[in-house]
Amino acid sequence: LAIKLTEVRVPKHAIRGQDVMLECHYDLEGEALYSVKWYKDGREFYRYVPRDDPPQQTFPVEGITVNVQNSTNSHVMLESINLFSSGKYRCEASAEAPSFQTVAENGEMMVVGE
């Protein structure tokens, strides 16, 4: 058994001031999910750990405002993005013990003015 990423969706282009949905779909293949983490330019900004209460946690990164109400284990909504929101995004999904196997994929987003 092995966790697999099936699709990571990061819009290539986005318009300043809009909300943007990032998607990270995975197949646990019988494993339990330990965590899903999102990074921008190598810095973690969102973490989903099902067994934590609450399961979601956000971290300050310039250009990133997470709408936690509309974010889940597979979707992250960024609110009113700005030019600092441009960059390389990475989704990382990890299985529970004993394997703790981690898979990750990147996507690039460029934010433009109106």
Helices and strands as residue ranges (DSSP letters): E 4-9, E 13-15, E 20-27, E 33-40, E 43-48, E 56-58, E 66-67, G 68-70, E 75-78, G 83-85, E 87-95, E 102-112
